[in-house]
Amino acid sequence: MLSLELTVLAFVRAIRTSDFDLYMETLSQLVPWFFALDHVHYARWIPVHIRDMTNLRQQCPDIHEHFMRGAFTSNKTGNPYSAIGLPTTYVPSSLLWDPFLDRTTDLFKIDSQKMFCHRVLLKASKGFTA
């Protein structure tokens, strides 16, 4: 159990410090725990999320670079260790950040070629304030 606790603490640190590499590493370490603790939805969808985030480097290098700079979290105060994960920030569900236009875009106006890149940017932090 100490292993689980240390991994969860490292995951929290990854979010709070906007460290994408640590985020991916700790999330990968948590996957077996989701199966062992019978968290069915996490066990099913976290590996898909990890695959999508891993494929970013090849499929959407600009988004990957954006995430490496910490844009997978939101830090409204600018204080160290105060970033929060994007699912806890408010963004209208039909809007997402368009890195190609550098502004928000309505979800229903996206062409299918950009869908993968936009899917991983849903609720991206840049440009949104609550």
DAMO-V203343 format. One line per field, one symbol per residue. ss: DSSP state (H for helix, E for strand, L for the rest). psi: psi as a letter, one per 30 degrees, with the letter a starting at -180 (. if undefined). A space follows every 10 residues. Layout:
BEGIN
ss->???
psi->???
END
This chain:
BEGIN
ss->LHHHHHHHHH HHHHHHLLLH HHHHHHHHHH HHHHHHLLLH HHHHHHHHHH HHHHHHHHHL HHHHHHHHHH HLEELLLLLL LLLEEHHHLL LLLLEEEELL LLEEEEHHHL LHHHHHHHHH HLLLLLLLLL
psi->feeeeeeeee eeeeefghje eeeeeeeeff eeeeeeghie eeeefeeeee eeeefeeeei eeeeeeefgg gflkjfffkk hglllefflk kkfgklkjfe fhllkkefgk lffgeeeeef fkhkekfkk.
END
